[in-house]
Amino acid sequence: MAEANFVDYVKICCRSGHGGAGSIHFHRDKFTAKGG
């Protein structure tokens, strides 16, 4: 049986978001109900 060489080409385009705050922070305090 003859060997076949398969070559696949894939173009991948990645894009990030549109900036913004960069992170989300949730305030946690044990004296505040449900974090405030």
MDAnalysis code that builds the backbone (N, CA, C; Angstrom):
import MDAnalysis as mda
import numpy as np

u = mda.Universe.empty(108, n_residues=36, atom_resindex=np.repeat(np.arange(36), 3), trajectory=True)
u.add_TopologyAttr("name", ["N", "CA", "C"] * 36)
u.add_TopologyAttr("resid", np.arange(1, 37))
u.add_TopologyAttr("resname", ["MET", "ALA", "GLU", "ALA", "ASN", "PHE", "VAL", "ASP", "TYR", "VAL", "LYS", "ILE", "CYS", "CYS", "ARG", "SER", "GLY", "HIS", "GLY", "GLY", "ALA", "GLY", "SER", "ILE", "HIS", "PHE", "HIS", "ARG", "ASP", "LYS", "PHE", "THR", "ALA", "LYS", "GLY", "GLY"])
u.atoms.positions = np.array([
    [0.852, -1.179, 0.000],
    [0.000, 0.000, 0.000],
    [0.896, 1.240, 0.000],
    [0.596, 2.179, -0.856],
    [1.410, 3.391, -0.985],
    [1.080, 4.363, 0.136],
    [2.116, 5.068, 0.581],
    [1.901, 6.081, 1.622],
    [1.426, 7.378, 0.988],
    [0.488, 8.021, 1.635],
    [-0.015, 9.308, 1.163],
    [0.364, 10.378, 2.177],
    [0.886, 11.470, 1.684],
    [1.239, 12.595, 2.560],
    [0.130, 13.637, 2.469],
    [-0.497, 13.880, 3.595],
    [-1.558, 14.872, 3.645],
    [-1.031, 16.109, 4.357],
    [-1.228, 17.255, 3.743],
    [-0.807, 18.520, 4.338],
    [-2.033, 19.412, 4.411],
    [-2.390, 19.809, 5.622],
    [-3.535, 20.697, 5.825],
    [-3.028, 22.077, 6.208],
    [-3.660, 23.085, 5.683],
    [-3.336, 24.458, 6.028],
    [-4.554, 25.072, 6.697],
    [-4.336, 25.657, 7.857],
    [-5.425, 26.261, 8.617],
    [-5.038, 27.691, 8.944],
    [-5.916, 28.622, 8.650],
    [-5.688, 30.024, 8.993],
    [-6.548, 30.344, 10.203],
    [-5.904, 30.785, 11.276],
    [-6.608, 31.088, 12.523],
    [-6.503, 32.579, 12.788],
    [-7.640, 33.211, 12.966],
    [-7.683, 34.640, 13.294],
    [-8.271, 34.791, 14.690],
    [-7.521, 35.430, 15.579],
    [-7.982, 35.658, 16.949],
    [-8.085, 37.153, 17.194],
    [-9.086, 37.523, 17.975],
    [-9.273, 38.937, 18.269],
    [-9.718, 39.078, 19.714],
    [-9.129, 40.028, 20.392],
    [-9.490, 40.244, 21.793],
    [-10.659, 41.220, 21.877],
    [-11.021, 41.540, 23.090],
    [-12.127, 42.463, 23.320],
    [-11.749, 43.898, 23.011],
    [-12.593, 44.811, 23.396],
    [-12.397, 46.224, 23.088],
    [-11.867, 46.991, 24.298],
    [-10.987, 46.364, 25.057],
    [-10.431, 47.060, 26.218],
    [-11.391, 47.022, 27.392],
    [-11.439, 48.086, 28.129],
    [-12.327, 48.144, 29.283],
    [-11.536, 48.176, 30.569],
    [-12.179, 47.764, 31.641],
    [-11.545, 47.835, 32.953],
    [-10.388, 46.845, 33.083],
    [-10.458, 45.748, 32.416],
    [-9.368, 44.784, 32.448],
    [-9.560, 43.679, 33.462],
    [-10.267, 43.938, 34.526],
    [-10.524, 42.903, 35.516],
    [-11.799, 43.241, 36.271],
    [-12.348, 42.243, 36.899],
    [-13.543, 42.427, 37.721],
    [-13.166, 42.084, 39.147],
    [-13.481, 42.970, 40.065],
    [-13.133, 42.749, 41.459],
    [-14.408, 42.765, 42.288],
    [-14.574, 41.738, 43.083],
    [-15.715, 41.660, 43.980],
    [-15.227, 41.886, 45.402],
    [-15.843, 42.845, 46.087],
    [-15.468, 43.153, 47.471],
    [-15.984, 42.054, 48.386],
    [-15.094, 41.493, 49.190],
    [-15.468, 40.453, 50.149],
    [-15.129, 40.947, 51.548],
    [-16.123, 40.912, 52.417],
    [-15.926, 41.345, 53.795],
    [-16.779, 40.446, 54.682],
    [-16.190, 39.920, 55.739],
    [-16.952, 38.988, 56.571],
    [-18.005, 39.693, 57.422],
    [-17.922, 41.025, 57.553],
    [-18.908, 41.760, 58.342],
    [-20.030, 42.324, 57.476],
    [-19.940, 42.185, 56.166],
    [-20.966, 42.691, 55.268],
    [-21.730, 41.509, 54.681],
    [-23.057, 41.579, 54.734],
    [-23.871, 40.476, 54.223],
    [-23.710, 40.345, 52.715],
    [-23.396, 39.156, 52.245],
    [-23.228, 38.835, 50.824],
    [-22.198, 39.727, 50.135],
    [-21.235, 40.223, 50.852],
    [-20.158, 40.997, 50.243],
    [-20.468, 42.455, 49.995],
    [-21.698, 42.891, 50.211],
    [-22.043, 44.292, 50.056],
    [-22.588, 44.631, 48.761],
])
